């Protein structure tokens, strides 16, 4: 009987060691998700030598975290959300920063600053919209004006304020959605140019990118009323549901590298400036105020704990 007891005890001991060894909180691998969505992810060209707004960021994180295995995975936006929800050990580098985490992701420190969202339309349609709704545009009135068709890519989300307006005006029920996953932003701009939709909501630098670097050179932006000061911060989001506290542990490493090395670097700031400054003259000033001053290593806090009352963006 004593022998049996020792066998059981030894088995329990080695089992517990095995479990502990396989539930380590050490981050050994990160899957970096990206979508075929210009100008956030772009092939390197003479015009965009560092790729899109989020490409150089990921390159530098991979370089600065050599102890971690890194994989890149290209997915449609809808699939990215599903991948994160499923709890894969993955991070998406092109999210809108939230002060409180969500059931989907835990956020890094802010990584960049974008100008406020705007109305994007063809030059001809923008003129008509301005005549009927003045400029800046009252977004509620435009969204409820059935003479104009609002369109967007199926997975597109905005700031919480704009998302709330869309829900309250029920425009999300009447939106003309693009399900094209090949190049989601290009698909929407193409539909604007062909008159299939009348307007969309997006960043002004999106229109600027297509006007400068593509055959679609006929889109303009209209400001949204009471929205001129609504700057948007970018962030990395890592899967909340990933096992072994993956998101918090990965973000401890990511935030350290961001604040100590990447965000202060002139090279990284230039990769943002080249795609933002045409429609965001205050980029340098706002980057200093919104990013560098708020992400100094001496003031950096740990990732904020998830609030169960918060819903996804």
C-alpha positions in Angstrom: 0.0 0.0 0.0 2.9 2.4 0.9 4.4 1.7 -2.5 1.2 2.6 -4.2 1.0 5.8 -2.2 4.5 6.8 -3.3 3.7 6.1 -6.9 0.6 8.2 -6.8 2.5 11.0 -5.0 5.3 10.9 -7.6 2.8 10.9 -10.5 1.0 13.9 -9.0 4.3 15.7 -8.5 5.4 15.2 -12.1 2.0 16.0 -13.4 2.0 19.4 -11.6 5.5 20.2 -12.9 4.3 19.4 -16.4 1.2 21.6 -16.0 3.3 24.5 -14.6 5.8 24.1 -17.5 3.0 24.4 -20.0 1.1 27.2 -18.5 4.0 29.6 -18.3 3.2 33.3 -18.7 6.3 33.8 -20.7 5.5 35.2 -24.2 7.3 33.1 -26.8 5.3 33.9 -29.9 3.2 36.8 -31.3 1.2 36.6 -34.5 1.0 40.1 -36.0 -2.3 40.5 -37.9 -2.6 42.8 -40.8 -5.2 43.6 -43.5 -5.0 44.7 -47.1 -6.1 48.2 -46.2 -4.3 51.2 -47.5 -2.7 53.3 -46.3 -2.3 51.4 -43.0 -0.6 48.4 -44.7 1.2 49.0 -48.0 3.8 47.4 -50.2 7.1 49.2 -50.2 7.5 51.4 -53.2 9.5 54.5 -54.1 6.6 56.6 -52.9 6.1 54.7 -49.7 9.6 53.2 -49.0 8.6 52.1 -45.4 5.2 50.7 -46.3 2.0 51.9 -44.6 1.3 53.6 -41.3 1.6 50.4 -39.3 4.2 48.4 -41.3 7.4 50.1 -40.0 6.0 49.9 -36.5 5.7 46.1 -36.7 9.1 45.8 -38.4 10.7 47.6 -35.5 8.8 45.6 -32.8 10.0 42.4 -34.4 13.6 43.8 -34.5 13.5 45.0 -30.9 12.0 41.8 -29.5 14.4 39.1 -30.8 13.6 36.7 -27.9 10.1 36.3 -29.3 9.1 34.4 -32.4 7.1 36.6 -34.7 4.6 35.6 -37.5 2.7 37.9 -39.8 -0.8 36.9 -41.0 -2.8 38.8 -43.6 -6.6 38.6 -43.0 -9.7 40.5 -44.0 -10.9 42.9 -41.3 -13.8 40.8 -40.3 -11.6 37.7 -39.9 -9.1 39.8 -37.8 -11.9 40.5 -35.3 -12.8 36.8 -35.2 -9.2 35.8 -34.7 -8.9 38.1 -31.7 -12.2 37.0 -30.3 -11.1 33.4 -30.4 -8.2 34.1 -28.1 -5.3 33.5 -30.5 -1.9 34.8 -29.3 -2.1 37.7 -31.7 -1.9 41.5 -31.8 -3.3 43.9 -34.4 -1.1 47.1 -34.8 -3.8 49.3 -36.3 -6.5 49.9 -33.8 -8.2 53.0 -32.3 -6.9 53.5 -28.8 -9.4 53.1 -26.0 -8.9 54.3 -22.4 -10.5 51.1 -21.1 -9.9 47.7 -22.6 -12.6 45.6 -24.3 -13.7 42.0 -24.3 -11.8 41.7 -27.6 -8.4 43.4 -26.9 -6.2 45.0 -24.4 -4.5 48.1 -25.7 -0.9 49.3 -25.8 0.1 52.8 -25.1 -1.0 55.2 -27.9 1.3 54.7 -31.0 0.3 57.6 -33.2 -2.2 60.4 -33.6 -4.7 60.9 -36.5 -6.8 63.8 -37.6 -10.6 63.8 -37.0 -12.8 61.6 -39.1 -14.4 63.4 -42.1 -17.0 62.9 -44.8 -15.4 61.6 -48.1 -17.2 62.0 -51.4 -16.5 62.6 -55.0 -15.9 66.2 -55.8 -19.3 66.5 -57.6 -21.3 64.8 -54.8 -19.4 66.8 -52.1 -20.6 70.0 -53.7 -24.2 68.9 -53.6 -23.9 67.7 -50.0 -22.4 71.0 -49.0 -25.1 73.0 -50.7 -27.8 71.0 -48.9 -26.1 70.5 -45.5 -23.6 73.3 -45.4 -20.0 72.7 -44.2 -19.0 71.6 -41.7 -21.6 68.8 -42.1 -24.2 68.0 -39.5 -23.7 64.3 -39.5 -27.0 63.3 -38.0 -28.9 65.2 -40.7 -26.8 63.8 -43.4 -27.1 60.2 -42.2 -30.9 60.6 -42.0 -31.1 62.2 -45.5 -32.3 59.4 -47.8 -31.3 61.3 -50.9 -27.7 60.3 -50.2 -26.4 56.8 -49.9 -23.9 56.1 -47.2 -21.4 53.3 -47.7 -18.4 51.7 -45.9 -16.5 48.4 -45.7 -18.3 45.8 -43.7 -15.9 45.7 -40.8 -15.2 49.5 -40.5 -15.5 51.0 -37.1 -15.1 54.5 -35.9 -14.7 56.3 -32.6 -17.3 55.5 -29.9 -19.0 58.8 -30.5 -19.4 58.2 -34.3 -20.5 54.6 -33.7 -23.2 55.8 -31.4 -24.4 58.4 -33.9 -24.6 55.7 -36.6 -26.6 53.4 -34.2 -29.0 56.1 -33.0 -29.8 57.3 -36.6 -30.1 53.6 -37.6 -27.8 54.4 -40.5 -26.0 51.1 -39.8 -29.2 49.3 -41.0 -29.3 51.1 -44.3 -25.6 51.4 -45.1 -24.4 50.0 -48.4 -21.6 47.7 -47.3 -18.6 46.5 -49.2 -17.6 42.9 -48.5 -14.6 43.0 -50.7 -11.6 41.7 -48.7 -8.9 42.2 -51.4 -8.4 45.9 -50.7 -11.2 47.2 -48.5 -10.5 50.9 -48.5 -9.8 50.9 -52.3 -13.2 49.1 -52.8 -15.0 51.9 -51.0 -13.2 54.7 -52.9 -13.9 52.9 -56.2 -17.6 52.8 -55.4 -17.6 56.5 -54.6 -16.0 57.2 -58.0 -18.5 55.1 -59.8 -21.5 56.6 -58.0 -22.6 53.4 -56.4 -22.5 55.2 -53.0 -22.5 59.0 -52.3 -20.3 59.3 -49.3 -18.4 57.5 -46.6 -16.8 58.4 -43.3 -13.1 58.0 -42.8 -9.8 59.7 -42.2 -9.0 62.6 -44.5 -5.6 61.1 -45.2 -7.3 58.1 -46.8 -8.7 60.4 -49.5 -5.3 62.1 -49.8 -3.6 58.8 -50.3 -5.8 57.8 -53.1 -5.6 61.2 -54.8 -1.8 61.1 -54.7 -1.0 57.4 -55.3 -3.8 55.8 -57.3 -6.0 56.2 -60.3 -8.8 57.4 -58.0 -8.0 61.1 -57.9 -11.4 62.6 -57.5 -12.4 62.4 -53.9 -12.5 65.2 -51.4 -13.2 65.6 -47.7 -15.8 67.6 -45.8 -15.4 68.3 -42.1 -18.0 67.1 -39.6 -19.6 69.7 -37.4 -18.5 69.8 -33.7 -15.8 67.3 -34.6 -12.8 69.4 -35.4 -11.0 68.7 -32.2 -11.8 65.0 -32.1 -8.3 63.6 -32.7 -7.9 59.9 -32.8 -5.1 57.9 -31.2 -3.8 54.7 -32.7 -2.7 51.7 -30.7 -1.8 48.0 -30.8 -4.5 45.6 -29.5 -3.6 42.1 -28.2 -6.3 39.4 -27.7 -8.0 39.6 -24.3 -9.0 36.0 -24.5 -5.6 34.5 -25.3 -4.4 32.1 -22.6 -1.7 32.5 -20.0 -2.3 36.3 -19.6 -0.8 36.7 -23.1 -2.0 40.2 -23.8 -0.8 41.8 -20.6 2.5 40.1 -20.7 3.1 40.8 -24.4 2.1 44.4 -23.9 4.6 44.9 -21.0 7.3 44.1 -23.5 5.7 46.0 -26.4 5.1 49.1 -24.3 8.7 49.1 -23.0 10.1 49.0 -26.6 7.6 51.6 -27.8 8.3 54.2 -25.2 12.1 53.6 -25.0 12.9 53.3 -28.6 10.3 53.4 -31.4 8.0 56.3 -30.5 10.8 58.8 -29.9 12.6 57.9 -33.0 12.8 60.4 -35.9 12.5 57.6 -38.4 9.2 56.3 -37.0 7.7 59.8 -36.8 8.7 60.3 -40.5 6.8 57.2 -41.5 3.7 58.7 -40.0 4.3 62.2 -41.3 4.7 61.2 -45.0 1.1 59.9 -45.1 -0.5 62.3 -42.6 0.9 65.8 -42.9 -1.0 66.8 -46.2 -4.3 66.6 -44.3 -2.9 67.1 -40.8 -0.7 70.2 -40.6 -0.5 69.9 -36.8 0.9 66.4 -36.8 4.3 67.3 -35.3 2.7 69.4 -32.5 0.0 66.9 -31.7 2.5 63.9 -31.8 4.6 65.7 -29.2 1.6 66.4 -27.0 -0.6 63.3 -27.5 2.1 60.6 -27.8 5.6 61.6 -26.5 4.4 63.5 -23.4 1.9 60.8 -22.5 4.2 57.8 -23.0 7.4 58.7 -21.2 8.8 55.6 -19.5 8.7 57.4 -16.1 5.0 57.9 -16.3 4.0 54.7 -18.1 1.3 52.7 -16.3 0.6 49.0 -16.6 -2.1 48.0 -19.1 -5.5 48.9 -17.7 -7.6 46.0 -16.3 -10.6 45.0 -18.4 -13.9 46.4 -17.3 -16.7 43.9 -17.7 -19.2 46.7 -18.5 -17.3 47.8 -21.6 -18.5 46.5 -25.0 -16.5 46.1 -28.2 -15.9 49.1 -30.4 
